[in-house]
């Protein structure tokens, strides 16, 4: 009798689980967590030394919308528990930074609690919040940090003005006495209750993917442009770029091999990942960012790419390799002179030749071809150059997104049409991997 009761209970549980899947919880926005670096690195961390008894209000644009959402708070690099005294989410207003649509503020709870603690190395996922947000809609997330202590987990290059205000102001329509920051303390992900069949595409890379040098507060990173294209097709685009990221070494964030599972494979039903990383591995050695590091061997970089490919294959995620973009003249005339040398550019060409010709990736996105100057292929095209000769302009970011053809997105339950031998996936800018 007990056995039959157990089976009946299990059947009811399975039926209940099945009936609840008319909508799906899908990541709609991410900011890859980073640890803070010390004063020996030549770039400042740009976070307040002690944000205790402060409210941090961050604005972001989601990919897909839905009637409910959840937020994720990360303490990935904290050595002590992270206390959140209160949290709230609202529809973002137009101005000033930190203002929200009146009446849209909703309290955020974690496990039913308005205040909560995130253990070291962990993250906290909120309970569902009844706040309807449109596709490509902007929201404001407020976190009240009651305890003194330095920020330990953040995203450095937020490219969105956030507000840090005294006291607990999470429930206010507009925060007062705020100071701005463009970093993202602790907030790592927004998940929405999207329509059934929603998918995600992850853009995994460095500052070029993170959007460095694109227009502040304008959502003109290349993953933003791609998100605008794919949202009508129920596909979210997640930006897993970290400025300064490298394939093989830590620095302004953990190396790609250390964070790939968290930032890509753990995102759920990933339709494809586009990998654009490696230029900092080539350019940092012998430069102020890594003065004592020897140049990498091309075989070591290839081995790193093959590790990403192997992990993606095991997870059933199609992986697209992007060629490294031109960078002659990069950061010239700044304290970071020497980022580009002819020897480093030769190594970039060797890596690009392998990406194009090896057949290792499921598809190739030839961004070198998309962005290079026809009159000087070692440089970015002038209209695609942000001015630092390394990062794309807003127009260049749109060109990158436009080069990603819809055919590289794997249909739900199917395989990628961008797979080996299936024909050109990334359009005129790419070729199949096989």
Secondary structure as GFF3:
##gff-version 3
##sequence-region A 1 434
A	DSSP	alpha_helix	2	19	.	.	.	ID=ss1
A	DSSP	beta_strand	23	30	.	.	.	ID=ss2
A	DSSP	beta_strand	34	35	.	.	.	ID=ss3
A	DSSP	beta_strand	54	61	.	.	.	ID=ss4
A	DSSP	beta_strand	69	74	.	.	.	ID=ss5
A	DSSP	beta_strand	82	84	.	.	.	ID=ss6
A	DSSP	beta_strand	86	91	.	.	.	ID=ss7
A	DSSP	beta_strand	106	107	.	.	.	ID=ss8
A	DSSP	beta_strand	116	118	.	.	.	ID=ss9
A	DSSP	beta_strand	123	125	.	.	.	ID=ss10
A	DSSP	beta_strand	138	145	.	.	.	ID=ss11
A	DSSP	beta_strand	153	155	.	.	.	ID=ss12
A	DSSP	beta_strand	162	166	.	.	.	ID=ss13
A	DSSP	beta_strand	179	181	.	.	.	ID=ss14
A	DSSP	beta_strand	184	185	.	.	.	ID=ss15
A	DSSP	beta_strand	187	195	.	.	.	ID=ss16
A	DSSP	beta_strand	199	205	.	.	.	ID=ss17
A	DSSP	alpha_helix	207	210	.	.	.	ID=ss18
A	DSSP	alpha_helix	222	230	.	.	.	ID=ss19
A	DSSP	three_ten_helix	231	233	.	.	.	ID=ss20
A	DSSP	beta_strand	235	241	.	.	.	ID=ss21
A	DSSP	alpha_helix	256	263	.	.	.	ID=ss22
A	DSSP	three_ten_helix	265	267	.	.	.	ID=ss23
A	DSSP	beta_strand	270	276	.	.	.	ID=ss24
A	DSSP	alpha_helix	279	283	.	.	.	ID=ss25
A	DSSP	alpha_helix	298	315	.	.	.	ID=ss26
A	DSSP	beta_strand	319	322	.	.	.	ID=ss27
A	DSSP	alpha_helix	342	357	.	.	.	ID=ss28
A	DSSP	beta_strand	363	365	.	.	.	ID=ss29
A	DSSP	alpha_helix	367	371	.	.	.	ID=ss30
A	DSSP	beta_strand	372	373	.	.	.	ID=ss31
A	DSSP	beta_strand	376	380	.	.	.	ID=ss32
A	DSSP	three_ten_helix	382	384	.	.	.	ID=ss33
A	DSSP	alpha_helix	394	402	.	.	.	ID=ss34
A	DSSP	three_ten_helix	406	408	.	.	.	ID=ss35
A	DSSP	three_ten_helix	427	429	.	.	.	ID=ss36
A	DSSP	beta_strand	430	432	.	.	.	ID=ss37
###
